[in-house]
């Protein structure tokens, strides 16, 4: 605060603080508090709101555990609530998307940070940013056309002899994974790029001079230094993928429901905002717990993500 006062003076500093407080209060805190309060109240007709049936309970949250369906788990056919199954499916495939984006982003980030000449870097960044200028809806529709049963991807793979028959890419979760990886890979590239760029190149050269193979140099020198960028990118990609709605809606199939689609169905199709709010907060809490558990397992601190 003292730095802001010194640099901008009391008038501009006060304006910055008031605008930030207004944004946090009106656009973040109050809407979420309202939804949180509504999540404990039943869905009732307007005439019954405030009446004897309008009381606080955990009924909306308990719907998460209703309507079980038989599910094969490690060879055992067990009854699992349908929404619990959708939630864990979303978590699993969001984790898979995060891992795939890391596999793609790490070599690209290293190449941009330590191999490319400074003169070529702006051009490569421009090429990476060009797809971001197109809306996510159009990009998802483009992938829908590419992955169609008689689309260009199957035509090319059959033309070069990789496939004997077309593959139904838009079935199950395959198309969703492809769309999410394409949409969010840059959110993994740039945090890792920033972390690797800060690494002194002399350390890499010293490891090579001492006879370290390339894979050990990455494992013992570059990856530990890039840990904050990897942690930050992984959290961003996972939360964006788990909370995505457009990509699963456009590239999904009846057998690949995403949890955000369940929330949308409660709120927009069933017009039950109370249950939808309960599912949204439950989703937020469970995702936060999952991310915290993974951070604890990999010994990642919040300070690493904040770097």
Beta strands, then each sheet from edge to edge (+ up, - down):
strand 1: 68-73
strand 2: 76-81
sheet 1: 1+ 2-
end
